[in-house]
Amino acid sequence: MPIIEFHLMEGRTVEQKRQLCAAVTRSVVDTLGVRPEQVRILIHTLTPEHFSVGGITAADKAAQAAQQNE
């Protein structure tokens, strides 16, 4: 039973997540030869305050970019 986890920044629509799940399930079925009902997908949605790169949160990076564009 394959279990796939995604960590995504908030902002994706329900339809985008549906399409992601369907596409990944098809790929896992084709690659591993399992049945679709055996594929488990977990989507974790992150706020910009809960994600950082190089010690800077995505929220702070967005704020910095907005300041530079003023």
C-alpha positions as CSV (number, residue, x, y, z in Angstrom):
1,M,0.0,0.0,0.0
2,P,1.9,3.1,-1.2
3,I,1.5,6.2,0.9
4,I,2.4,9.5,-0.7
5,E,2.7,12.8,1.3
6,F,2.6,16.3,-0.1
7,H,3.4,19.4,1.8
8,L,1.9,22.4,-0.2
9,M,1.7,26.1,0.5
10,E,-1.9,27.2,1.1
11,G,-3.7,28.6,-1.9
12,R,-4.4,25.6,-4.1
13,T,-8.0,25.0,-5.0
14,V,-9.9,21.8,-4.1
15,E,-10.0,21.1,-7.8
16,Q,-6.2,21.4,-8.1
17,K,-5.8,18.9,-5.2
18,R,-8.3,16.5,-6.9
19,Q,-6.3,16.6,-10.1
20,L,-3.1,16.1,-8.2
21,C,-4.4,13.1,-6.4
22,A,-5.8,11.6,-9.7
23,A,-2.6,12.1,-11.6
24,V,-0.4,10.8,-8.8
25,T,-2.6,7.8,-8.3
26,R,-2.5,6.9,-12.1
27,S,1.3,7.2,-12.0
28,V,1.7,5.0,-9.0
29,V,-0.7,2.4,-10.4
30,D,1.3,2.4,-13.7
31,T,4.7,2.3,-12.1
32,L,4.1,0.0,-9.2
33,G,1.4,-2.2,-10.6
34,V,-1.0,-1.7,-7.6
35,R,-4.7,-1.1,-7.7
36,P,-5.9,2.5,-7.4
37,E,-7.7,1.7,-4.1
38,Q,-4.4,0.8,-2.6
39,V,-2.8,4.2,-3.1
40,R,-3.0,6.6,-0.2
41,I,-2.3,10.3,-0.6
42,L,-1.9,12.8,2.3
43,I,-1.9,16.5,1.6
44,H,-0.6,18.8,4.3
45,T,-1.3,22.5,3.7
46,L,1.2,25.0,5.1
47,T,0.7,28.6,5.9
48,P,3.5,31.0,4.8
49,E,4.5,31.3,8.5
50,H,5.1,27.6,8.7
51,F,7.5,27.2,5.8
52,S,11.0,28.7,5.5
53,V,14.0,28.6,3.2
54,G,17.4,29.7,4.5
55,G,15.9,30.7,7.8
56,I,13.4,33.1,6.2
57,T,9.7,32.3,6.4
58,A,7.7,32.4,3.2
59,A,5.6,35.2,4.8
60,D,8.7,37.3,5.5
61,K,10.0,36.7,2.0
62,A,6.6,37.8,0.5
63,A,6.7,40.9,2.7
64,Q,10.2,41.7,1.6
65,A,9.2,41.3,-2.1
66,A,6.2,43.6,-1.6
67,Q,8.4,46.3,0.0
68,Q,10.9,46.1,-2.9
69,N,8.0,46.5,-5.5
70,E,6.7,49.7,-3.9
